[in-house]
Amino acid sequence: MNDDRHSRFRDAHSDRDRAEHVPSTPQTESPAYRLAFADKDFLCRDELRPVRLQLELLKPQLMLDEHGIESTIVMFGGARIPAPKDKDKARTKTLRDLSHFYDEARKFAKLMTEKSMTTGGKNDVIVTGGGPGVMEAGNRGAIDAGGASVGLNIVLPHEQAPNEYVTPDLCFNFHYFAIRKMHFLMRARAITVFPGGFGTLDEMFETLTLIQTGRMERVPFLLFGRAFWEKIINWEALADAGTISEEDLDLFRFVETAEEAIHIIDNWEPAPPRDSLPGRDE
């Protein structure tokens, strides 16, 4: 990160380094003596949760700003969807059948990144969750086009490393799901959702809710694979029950190919956030 200081005060880096080389005494060895901002045990206290939330919001924000990232294309999708060459290792027939979406995600990211590169590579930058499966395909497609991409990883109970295709300087790690999801959407010009599991469904429905309720402006919201999405979610039943409105079914589109998705994004008519909730007062 840049350290363009506009202060005559001594910088925190210097004091942190100096504090690490003071003479060893009972006083300096005490946890109480540690500089608060350099004390990992202190920062991990429950009472410091608001500070940690702020730090997770600020660090990626500042670094994305420093890299000049203006807008992003979000790619949500399952970590378990294999590349076609590995589909025989998949544990279910459905996962094997869905493996073609790995290639479709890779192609979509490549085409979007090629378009982004024609205007300097700062707009419509691919962002994924930084993991395997569809996420890997997205970051890999950006590499295919010679461009950068963002990975928003999160610490999970099982060991996980970012996929090897995320741009290292744009590879972030999160503790809080909520802050991670904010960063997915803060610069989003379009949302694409490939088949996936609980995590993908969580991201999809939270984003749809933000758009439905007017908390977020409308952007192209594209679900890859109509057959998959209509099999696992009965969208029409929600509208028939009245728990959503018919107009809510217009908040997203089904697509099958990268080219189809890009056509919709390129021809999207900007729309302001909703100022009312269709069906709520009926």
CORJOKA-V764980 format. One record per residue. RES is the residue in one small letter. SS is DSSP state (h for helix, s for strand, l for the rest). NEAR is the number of other C-alpha atoms within 10 Angstrom. D_LAST is the distance of its C-alpha to the last C-alpha in whole Angstrom. Layout:
# CORJOKA-V764980
{{RES & SS & NEAR & D_LAST} {RES & SS & NEAR & D_LAST}}
This chain:
# CORJOKA-V764980
{{m & l & 10 & 52} {n & l & 7 & 53} {d & l & 6 & 55} {d & l & 6 & 55} {r & l & 8 & 56} {h & l & 6 & 56} {s & l & 7 & 58} {r & l & 6 & 61} {f & l & 7 & 61} {r & l & 8 & 62} {d & l & 11 & 59} {a & h & 12 & 58} {h & h & 10 & 60} {s & h & 9 & 63} {d & h & 11 & 63} {r & h & 14 & 61} {d & h & 11 & 64} {r & h & 10 & 67} {a & h & 15 & 65} {e & l & 13 & 66} {h & l & 8 & 69} {v & l & 10 & 70} {p & l & 10 & 73} {s & l & 10 & 72} {t & l & 8 & 73} {p & l & 8 & 71} {q & l & 10 & 69} {t & l & 14 & 68} {e & l & 12 & 67} {s & l & 10 & 65} {p & h & 12 & 61} {a & h & 11 & 61} {y & h & 12 & 63} {r & l & 17 & 60} {l & l & 15 & 58} {a & h & 12 & 55} {f & h & 10 & 53} {a & h & 15 & 56} {d & l & 13 & 55} {k & h & 11 & 53} {d & h & 10 & 54} {f & h & 16 & 52} {l & h & 15 & 49} {c & l & 12 & 48} {r & l & 10 & 48} {d & h & 9 & 45} {e & h & 10 & 45} {l & h & 11 & 45} {r & h & 12 & 42} {p & h & 9 & 40} {v & h & 12 & 43} {r & h & 17 & 43} {l & h & 15 & 39} {q & h & 11 & 40} {l & h & 13 & 43} {e & h & 19 & 41} {l & h & 18 & 39} {l & h & 13 & 42} {k & h & 13 & 44} {p & h & 19 & 42} {q & h & 14 & 41} {l & h & 13 & 44} {m & h & 16 & 46} {l & h & 18 & 43} {d & h & 11 & 44} {e & h & 11 & 48} {h & l & 12 & 47} {g & l & 13 & 45} {i & l & 18 & 42} {e & l & 15 & 40} {s & l & 20 & 37} {t & s & 24 & 37} {i & s & 26 & 35} {v & s & 25 & 34} {m & s & 25 & 35} {f & s & 26 & 34} {g & l & 33 & 35} {g & l & 24 & 37} {a & l & 20 & 40} {r & l & 19 & 42} {i & l & 29 & 41} {p & l & 26 & 45} {a & l & 23 & 47} {p & h & 17 & 48} {k & h & 9 & 52} {d & h & 11 & 51} {k & h & 18 & 48} {d & h & 14 & 51} {k & h & 12 & 51} {a & l & 17 & 47} {r & l & 10 & 46} {t & l & 10 & 44} {k & h & 11 & 44} {t & h & 11 & 40} {l & h & 19 & 42} {r & h & 18 & 44} {d & h & 14 & 42} {l & h & 20 & 40} {s & l & 24 & 43} {h & h & 17 & 43} {f & h & 25 & 40} {y & h & 24 & 42} {d & h & 19 & 44} {e & h & 21 & 41} {a & h & 29 & 40} {r & h & 25 & 44} {k & h & 22 & 44} {f & h & 25 & 40} {a & h & 32 & 42} {k & h & 25 & 45} {l & h & 19 & 43} {m & h & 25 & 41} {t & h & 28 & 44} {e & h & 19 & 46} {k & h & 16 & 44} {s & h & 22 & 44} {m & h & 18 & 47} {t & l & 10 & 48} {t & l & 10 & 46} {g & l & 10 & 48} {g & l & 20 & 46} {k & l & 19 & 44} {n & l & 22 & 41} {d & l & 24 & 39} {v & s & 27 & 41} {i & s & 28 & 40} {v & s & 31 & 39} {t & s & 26 & 39} {g & l & 31 & 39} {g & l & 29 & 43} {g & l & 26 & 43} {p & l & 23 & 44} {g & l & 21 & 43} {v & h & 32 & 40} {m & h & 30 & 41} {e & h & 28 & 44} {a & h & 32 & 44} {g & h & 36 & 42} {n & h & 33 & 44} {r & h & 25 & 47} {g & h & 27 & 46} {a & h & 29 & 46} {i & h & 19 & 50} {d & h & 18 & 50} {a & l & 18 & 49} {g & l & 14 & 51} {g & l & 23 & 49} {a & l & 25 & 47} {s & s & 30 & 44} {v & s & 28 & 43} {g & s & 27 & 42} {l & s & 22 & 40} {n & s & 21 & 42} {i & s & 19 & 41} {v & l & 13 & 44} {l & l & 10 & 43} {p & l & 6 & 45} {h & l & 6 & 47} {e & l & 6 & 49} {q & l & 12 & 48} {a & l & 14 & 49} {p & l & 20 & 47} {n & l & 20 & 48} {e & l & 13 & 51} {y & l & 23 & 49} {v & l & 28 & 47} {t & l & 19 & 49} {p & h & 13 & 51} {d & h & 14 & 50} {l & h & 16 & 46} {c & s & 20 & 46} {f & s & 21 & 44} {n & s & 17 & 44} {f & s & 17 & 41} {h & l & 14 & 41} {y & l & 14 & 37} {f & h & 12 & 35} {a & h & 12 & 32} {i & h & 16 & 35} {r & h & 20 & 36} {k & h & 16 & 32} {m & h & 12 & 32} {h & h & 16 & 35} {f & h & 23 & 33} {l & h & 18 & 31} {m & h & 12 & 32} {r & l & 19 & 34} {a & s & 20 & 32} {r & s & 21 & 32} {a & s & 23 & 31} {i & s & 23 & 30} {t & s & 22 & 31} {v & s & 24 & 31} {f & l & 29 & 33} {p & l & 24 & 34} {g & l & 20 & 34} {g & l & 13 & 34} {f & h & 9 & 32} {g & h & 12 & 33} {t & h & 19 & 31} {l & h & 17 & 28} {d & h & 12 & 28} {e & h & 17 & 29} {m & h & 19 & 26} {f & h & 12 & 23} {e & h & 13 & 24} {t & h & 19 & 24} {l & h & 20 & 21} {t & h & 14 & 19} {l & h & 15 & 21} {i & h & 20 & 20} {q & h & 25 & 16} {t & l & 16 & 16} {g & l & 16 & 18} {r & l & 14 & 21} {m & l & 17 & 23} {e & l & 15 & 23} {r & s & 21 & 23} {v & l & 20 & 26} {p & s & 24 & 27} {f & s & 24 & 26} {l & s & 23 & 28} {l & s & 22 & 29} {f & s & 24 & 32} {g & l & 17 & 33} {r & h & 14 & 30} {a & h & 10 & 32} {f & h & 15 & 32} {w & h & 17 & 28} {e & h & 12 & 27} {k & h & 9 & 29} {i & h & 8 & 28} {i & l & 10 & 24} {n & l & 10 & 22} {w & h & 15 & 20} {e & h & 14 & 18} {a & h & 11 & 18} {l & h & 15 & 16} {a & h & 16 & 13} {d & h & 11 & 14} {a & h & 9 & 13} {g & l & 13 & 10} {t & l & 11 & 12} {i & l & 19 & 12} {s & l & 19 & 10} {e & h & 16 & 12} {e & h & 12 & 13} {d & h & 19 & 14} {l & h & 14 & 17} {d & h & 9 & 18} {l & l & 15 & 20} {f & l & 16 & 23} {r & s & 15 & 25} {f & s & 18 & 28} {v & s & 19 & 32} {e & l & 16 & 35} {t & l & 16 & 37} {a & h & 20 & 38} {e & h & 15 & 39} {e & h & 14 & 35} {a & h & 22 & 34} {i & h & 19 & 36} {h & h & 10 & 35} {i & h & 16 & 32} {i & h & 19 & 33} {d & h & 9 & 35} {n & l & 9 & 33} {w & l & 12 & 30} {e & l & 10 & 28} {p & l & 11 & 27} {a & s & 10 & 24} {p & l & 11 & 23} {p & l & 16 & 21} {r & l & 16 & 17} {d & l & 10 & 16} {s & l & 11 & 12} {l & l & 14 & 10} {p & l & 15 & 8} {g & l & 14 & 5} {r & l & 10 & 6} {d & l & 6 & 4} {e & l & 6 & 0}}
